[in-house]
Amino acid sequence: MVEDKNQNVELTDHEAELYDRQIRLWGLESQKRLRAAKVLIIGLNGFGAEIAKNIILAGVQAITFLDHRNVTAEDRCSQFLAPTDLIGKNRAEASLQRARNLNLMVNIEADTSNVDDKSDTYFSKFNVVCATECTITQIKRINEACRKHKVKFFAGDVWGTLGYTFADLITHEYVEDVVQTKKIQMSECGEPMQKEKFENITVTEKHTDTFVPFESILNIKKSSIPKESEIYYIMLIMLNYREKYGKDPSPSERGSENFKAEASAIIKKYDLEDKINNLVEGDVYAQISPVCAIVGGIMGQEIIKTVSQKGAPHNNLFIFNPDTLCGKILRLGQ
C-alpha cells in the first residue's frame, strides 16, 4: 500500500493480486478504504478472535488487540489464535503470531493495558472500535468517546450458544447495488419490438443512515420490542450480571442464586412469565466455538461493510437465537 501526497491510498501490484477476488466483489475504491482503515478490538476471547480473523483477511491497514486478561483453560474451546501452551499469558500478546500469519500485509499490535486506563483521545486513533467483554459502563463510555471523535463503534458478545452485535455508526453514508427491471423499447435493428421485453440492470444507489448510541437500546419498552426477540432480554440479563459482578457467570456457577436474581429482575420488569425460561436455563456459560464463528462472522462482515462503505449496515442490533439457529436485526431506540 502506498499513499500519494494527497493521502490517497493506492494498492501495490501484489496487493491487487492478493485481494483480486474482493476487488471484483465490492470494487477497487472499497478495497482502498479497507487498506486505509485502523481497527481496535477490545477483548480477545473466542468471539474477538473470530472478528479479528475476518478483518485481517479482508486486508485492513492495521489492527490493535487491547486486552489485559490472560489466556484461560476456557479459551481452548474457542480462542484459536492463542496456542494452548500459552495459558496464563496475556491474551492479546498470545494471539499475535497466528494473527500475523493470516495476512502479512496487515500491521497487528498487542496492547496489554486495561481499557479503563485509556483516555478518550486514545480511541480517536482508529477508524473503527469494536468492544467485547465490556461492562455496560465501559460500553457507554467508549461509545461516547467514539461519538465525540467521529469513530465508528461496535459492541458485541457471545454467551454459550447465543450472542449479539451492536453498531453505532453515528451518520453513515454508503452505496448499495440494486437490481432494477427495465423495459426494452426497440430491437437491435431499431424496429419496434413485437412483444414487450424486459432486462435486469444493476443501479448503484447512495444512502445515508443515522444511528443511536448503545445506551439508547437499553431499557426499551416491551411494546417497542418485536416478537420473537427473546435474546434481547437474555442480553440484558447477562450485561446486568457483568455490570454488577465484573465478570460473566462461569460454568461452575450454573444456576447460581446471583444469576437467578438478575434473570428474575428482567422477567418481572418485562412481564415475561416463563417465555425465556428455556434460554435462562440453557447454555449461557463460556463460549461455544461455532456460535463465535457465526456471530463473529456477522460482526466482521458489518465492520467490513462500514469501512468499505459498500452495502447497507445493520441498524442497530443483531441477535442470534440458538433455539431457531437464526439471527434477527432489531432497530431499537429510534
Secondary structure, 3 states (H helix, E strand, C coil): CEECCCCCEECCHHHHHHCHHHHHHHCHHHHHHHHCCEEEEECCCHHHHHHHHHHHHHCCCEEEEECCCECCHHHHHCCCCCCHHHCCCEHHHHCHHHHHHHCCCCEEEEECCCHHHCCHHHHHHCCEEEEECCCHHHHHHHHHHHHHCCCEEEEEEEEECEEEEEEECCEEEEEEEEEEEEEEEECCCCCEEEEEEEEEEEEEEEEEEECCCHHHHCCCCHHHCCCCCHHHHHHHHHHHHHHHHCCCCCHHHCCCHHHHHHHHHHHHHCCCCCCCHHHHCCCCCCECHHHHHHHHHHHHHHHHHHHHCECCCCCCEEEEECCCCEEEEECCCC
